[in-house]
Amino acid sequence: MSDHILRLPNTVFTAVLDLGDPRATFPVFPDDLPVPALVADVDEESNLLTIEIVWPDGELHYDYDGATVEYHFHTAGGDASQSSPWPADVTTRILEWTRLFAGHVFTHFESIADQIESAAEWHDRGLPVFAVAGEPRVLEVLDVELEGDALTLPWLGAGTVGHEHNDDEPGDPITLLWDPAGVNPHIPIAKAHMDDAADEVRSVILPGVDLAAVGLEEHEVCAYLEGLYINDNLVADPRDVVYDAAILRIAGLW
Ligand SMILES: [Zn+2]
């Protein structure tokens, strides 16, 4: 049914951010090594920075809490290991670079997260550029491609609807909840999930649902739910896209 869903076009969004002047504090990723996949995230509750540097032949997993460092490696097969899959001199250089990168990201994470939240608000208002304000300083220009949302109609049936994410089930289903009285949507009426094999969102009306009472045709309920599914589960959050770009820019990999 997803072919009924209209998507807004992808757009380019420019975020001009203060990333803490990384080039003044540490070098770009060693350019004689293959370009790795790089993930760096701070858990806001534990305040722990987790970094993963990933090559086809092995990975470095590195945790930093502002005081203590813990790291281990993974082999090409995925097994965790205390010994490096790389020669000693390469391992030393990677660990030294990661120490500097981790220190920089840890110091600036909160500021970057705040700027990205503001950038997402500007994007939500339809603006194509966000620039952080303030004193003259080194800024980074990040041009990112953001996916278009699915165009969704408001709920045109009877009552009101809400929804519930069932992320522990395969295909990350979303259940559409309904309340004919328009107060507290709690009656499951339809369910959508991602069919990974078909690369398509599929939705069904749940057994026993009285569509006459709901006031919409089956395809209308399904289109509503599928649009919601696309926007909630499939379209990348601008925050994540800008954040990933910021992390790669700090590393000197983008
Ligand atoms: Zn690990």
Boltz pocket constraint, residues with backbone or C-beta under 6 A from the ligand:
constraints:
  - pocket:
      binder: B
      contacts: [[A, 61], [A, 72], [A, 73], [A, 74], [A, 80]]
      max_distance: 6.0
